[in-house]
Amino acid sequence: MLAHKEGQRVPYVTFRLRQDHNWVNLTTNDLFGGKTVIVFSLPGAFTPTCSSTHVPGYNQLAKVFKDNGVDDIICVSVNDAFVMNEWAKDQQAENIKFIADGNGEFTEAMGMLVDKSDLGFGKRSWRYSMLVKNGIIDKMFIEPEEPGDPFKVSDAETMLRYINPRAAKPQLVSLFTRVGCPYCARAKDMLSGRGIDYEEIVLGKDVTARTLQAVTGASTVPQVFVDGKLIGGSEALADYLSAR
């Protein structure tokens, strides 16, 4: 039975990490002392749910968490430092600290080390999240002990509802652009000027013109989407922003 440790201090552990091609020691005191920190732990780097949903969810809501008093967001996995560093690059999750618990020492002390030998993983972390305030565990969300890899309660939105159920989530904005396009530059300036984060999708690099037409029905750029809805080009974006 995986037990909650709410009200307890996080176990003292020294992590061996790789920074700028050097080995670095980082303790749990360094990570949690005097801070409010979200931790989410998962079975493995580069695995499907972890890469497609768990990490992106926390990264997308990072600014909302910060506005609600969270200093850092940490992702812990029983993987070595080299794997975690490469996964961090692949995820482009600049708002998250990736911590390699290579020996599983922290995970075991948390009571979350489980046997995944049936998958060829060996000992790994059960999926969970927690809110830690100055080293004390305030809240834990532990996935139910079911077969497979349940992902029901350790997600970013569940954590945000606990911290502030009335917090407004950011809009998801995607922007199709082309290198050297002045209208694209104008659209990016408008979004940045409003403090709106956006994903830039560059024609010729990320997608083809055919993909642009298939998705938007248009052949020109920029094309802006907000929460899955097509807004249009730079003039349409200006009208949309002025009406907000």
Backbone hydrogen bonds, N-H to C=O, Kabsch-Sander energy under -0.5 kcal/mol:
donor,donor_aa,acceptor,acceptor_aa,energy
3,A,1,M,-0.5
7,G,137,I,-3.7
8,Q,5,K,-2.1
10,V,135,G,-2.6
13,V,11,P,-0.6
15,F,13,V,-0.6
15,F,26,L,-3.4
17,L,15,F,-0.7
17,L,24,V,-3.0
19,Q,17,L,-0.5
19,Q,22,N,-2.7
22,N,19,Q,-1.3
24,V,17,L,-3.0
26,L,15,F,-2.2
28,T,13,V,-1.7
31,L,27,T,-1.6
32,F,28,T,-2.5
33,G,29,N,-2.0
35,K,32,F,-1.8
37,V,35,K,-0.6
37,V,132,V,-3.2
38,I,72,D,-2.4
39,V,130,M,-2.8
40,F,74,I,-2.5
41,S,128,Y,-3.0
42,L,76,V,-1.8
47,T,44,G,-1.3
51,S,47,T,-2.4
52,S,48,P,-2.8
53,T,49,T,-1.9
54,H,49,T,-2.3
55,V,50,C,-2.2
57,G,53,T,-2.2
58,Y,54,H,-1.5
59,N,55,V,-2.4
60,Q,56,P,-2.6
61,L,57,G,-1.3
62,A,59,N,-0.9
65,F,61,L,-2.5
66,K,62,A,-2.5
67,D,63,K,-2.3
68,N,64,V,-0.9
68,N,65,F,-0.8
69,G,66,K,-1.7
70,V,65,F,-2.3
71,D,36,T,-2.8
72,D,36,T,-1.3
74,I,38,I,-3.1
75,C,97,K,-3.0
76,V,40,F,-2.0
76,V,74,I,-0.5
77,S,99,I,-1.5
78,V,42,L,-0.5
79,N,77,S,-2.2
84,M,80,D,-2.2
85,N,81,A,-2.2
86,E,82,F,-2.0
87,W,83,V,-2.4
88,A,84,M,-2.3
89,K,85,N,-1.8
90,D,86,E,-2.3
91,Q,87,W,-2.6
92,Q,88,A,-1.4
93,A,88,A,-0.8
94,E,92,Q,-1.2
96,I,93,A,-1.7
97,K,73,I,-2.8
98,F,96,I,-0.6
99,I,75,C,-3.3
99,I,97,K,-0.6
100,A,98,F,-0.5
101,D,77,S,-2.7
101,D,99,I,-0.6
102,G,100,A,-0.9
104,G,101,D,-1.7
108,E,104,G,-2.6
109,A,105,E,-2.1
110,M,106,F,-1.8
111,G,108,E,-1.4
112,M,107,T,-2.6
113,L,107,T,-0.5
114,V,112,M,-0.5
114,V,124,R,-3.3
116,K,114,V,-0.7
116,K,122,G,-3.3
119,L,116,K,-1.9
120,G,117,S,-1.2
121,F,116,K,-2.0
124,R,114,V,-2.7
126,W,112,M,-2.5
128,Y,41,S,-1.8
129,S,141,F,-2.1
130,M,39,V,-2.7
131,L,139,K,-2.4
132,V,37,V,-3.3
132,V,130,M,-0.5
133,K,136,I,-3.0
134,N,35,K,-3.5
134,N,132,V,-0.6
136,I,133,K,-1.9
137,I,8,Q,-3.2
138,D,131,L,-2.9
138,D,136,I,-0.7
139,K,131,L,-1.4
141,F,129,S,-3.0
142,I,140,M,-0.5
143,E,127,R,-2.0
146,E,144,P,-2.0
159,M,155,D,-1.6
160,L,156,A,-2.5
161,R,157,E,-2.3
162,Y,158,T,-1.5
163,I,159,M,-2.3
164,N,160,L,-3.2
167,A,164,N,-1.9
173,V,171,Q,-0.7
174,S,225,F,-2.1
175,L,199,E,-3.2
176,F,223,Q,-2.9
177,T,201,I,-2.6
181,C,178,R,-1.9
185,A,181,C,-1.8
186,R,182,P,-1.9
187,A,183,Y,-2.1
188,K,184,C,-2.5
189,D,185,A,-2.2
190,M,186,R,-2.3
191,L,187,A,-2.2
192,S,188,K,-2.8
193,G,189,D,-2.6
194,R,190,M,-1.1
195,G,192,S,-1.5
196,I,191,L,-2.8
197,D,195,G,-0.6
199,E,173,V,-2.7
200,E,198,Y,-0.5
201,I,175,L,-3.1
201,I,199,E,-0.5
202,V,200,E,-0.6
203,L,177,T,-3.1
204,G,207,V,-3.0
205,K,202,V,-1.6
206,D,202,V,-3.2
207,V,202,V,-1.4
212,L,208,T,-1.9
213,Q,209,A,-2.2
214,A,210,R,-2.3
215,V,211,T,-2.4
216,T,212,L,-3.0
217,G,212,L,-0.6
217,G,213,Q,-1.8
218,A,212,L,-0.6
223,Q,176,F,-1.2
224,V,232,G,-2.4
225,F,174,S,-2.9
226,V,229,K,-2.6
227,D,172,L,-3.3
229,K,226,V,-2.0
231,I,224,V,-3.5
232,G,224,V,-1.3
237,L,233,G,-2.3
238,A,234,S,-2.2
239,D,235,E,-2.1
240,Y,236,A,-2.3
241,L,237,L,-2.7
242,S,238,A,-2.0
243,A,239,D,-1.2
244,R,241,L,-0.9
